[in-house]
Amino acid sequence: MWPLLLAACINAPAARTPLHERLAPMETSQIEAATRSCLESVGWHVDPIPGEVGGTNAVSAFKKDDRTQVLIYGPDMNPRITGGPDYADPFWSCLEQATKPGAHPPAPKGDAP
């Protein structure tokens, strides 16, 4: 069982290069803002009230019949985020782009001019 659990953590998008390295030096509030923006921009409805699970920041969202929760850890944890949508969800590629140096988080759907 432990090798399977370890393999799942190693293959998680937030544990892979380059996202892993981009998240490491970021402030927790920056990661939360990028997470919220990316979830919204790819069609998730994000709970506006911040959550906490065991002392960890939690961003909850839903889409049709699906629910997800992204847990955001402090800088002393590795990886910085766990949970979230399926690995194939566009959220992950959005987060990778939004965390590039100098990038701006995407606007939520419906907020475009």
C-alpha positions in Angstrom: 0.0 0.0 0.0 2.8 2.5 0.9 4.5 2.3 -2.5 1.2 3.0 -4.2 0.6 6.0 -2.0 4.1 7.3 -2.5 3.8 6.9 -6.3 0.5 8.9 -6.2 2.2 11.8 -4.4 5.3 11.8 -6.7 3.1 11.9 -9.8 0.8 14.6 -8.5 1.0 17.8 -10.7 2.1 20.0 -7.8 5.0 17.6 -7.1 6.4 17.7 -10.7 8.7 20.1 -12.4 8.2 23.0 -13.2 5.1 23.6 -11.0 6.8 22.2 -7.9 9.7 24.7 -8.2 7.4 27.6 -8.9 5.2 27.0 -5.9 8.0 26.5 -3.4 9.0 30.2 -3.0 5.6 31.7 -3.3 3.6 33.2 -0.4 0.6 31.1 0.6 -1.7 34.0 -0.3 -0.3 34.1 -3.8 -0.9 30.4 -4.3 -4.4 30.7 -3.0 -5.2 33.6 -5.3 -3.8 31.7 -8.3 -5.7 28.6 -7.3 -9.0 30.5 -7.0 -8.4 32.3 -10.3 -7.5 29.1 -12.2 -10.4 27.1 -10.8 -12.8 29.8 -11.8 -11.3 30.4 -15.2 -11.8 26.7 -16.2 -15.4 26.6 -15.1 -15.3 25.6 -11.4 -17.5 27.5 -9.0 -15.3 28.5 -6.1 -16.6 28.8 -2.5 -16.0 32.5 -1.6 -15.4 31.7 2.0 -11.9 30.5 2.7 -11.7 27.2 4.5 -9.3 25.4 6.7 -8.6 21.7 7.1 -6.3 20.7 10.0 -4.6 24.1 10.0 -4.1 24.1 6.2 -5.8 26.6 3.8 -8.5 24.9 1.7 -10.1 26.1 -1.5 -13.3 24.3 -2.3 -15.1 24.3 -5.6 -17.8 22.5 -7.6 -18.7 21.9 -11.2 -21.9 20.1 -12.2 -21.9 16.9 -10.2 -18.2 17.1 -9.2 -16.6 18.7 -6.1 -12.9 19.4 -5.4 -10.8 20.8 -2.7 -7.2 22.1 -3.0 -5.2 22.1 0.2 -2.5 24.8 0.3 0.4 24.3 2.7 2.9 26.7 4.2 6.5 27.0 2.8 7.8 24.3 5.1 5.8 21.6 3.3 6.5 19.8 0.1 4.5 19.8 -2.2 2.8 23.1 -1.4 -0.6 21.9 -2.6 -2.4 18.6 -2.7 -5.9 17.5 -3.7 -7.6 19.4 -6.5 -9.3 18.2 -9.7 -8.2 15.2 -11.7 -4.7 15.5 -13.1 -6.1 15.9 -16.6 -8.3 18.9 -15.6 -7.2 22.2 -17.3 -6.8 23.7 -13.8 -3.3 22.2 -13.6 -2.1 23.7 -16.9 -3.6 27.0 -15.9 -1.9 27.0 -12.5 1.4 26.2 -14.2 1.0 29.2 -16.5 -0.3 31.5 -13.7 2.8 30.7 -11.5 5.3 31.7 -14.1 7.5 34.6 -13.1 5.7 37.9 -14.0 2.4 36.1 -14.9 -0.9 37.4 -13.9 -3.7 35.0 -12.8 -6.4 34.6 -15.4 -9.7 36.4 -15.1 -12.7 34.2 -14.0 -15.1 33.3 -16.8 -17.7 36.0 -17.3 -15.4 38.8 -16.1 -13.8 39.4 -19.5 -14.5 42.7 -21.1 
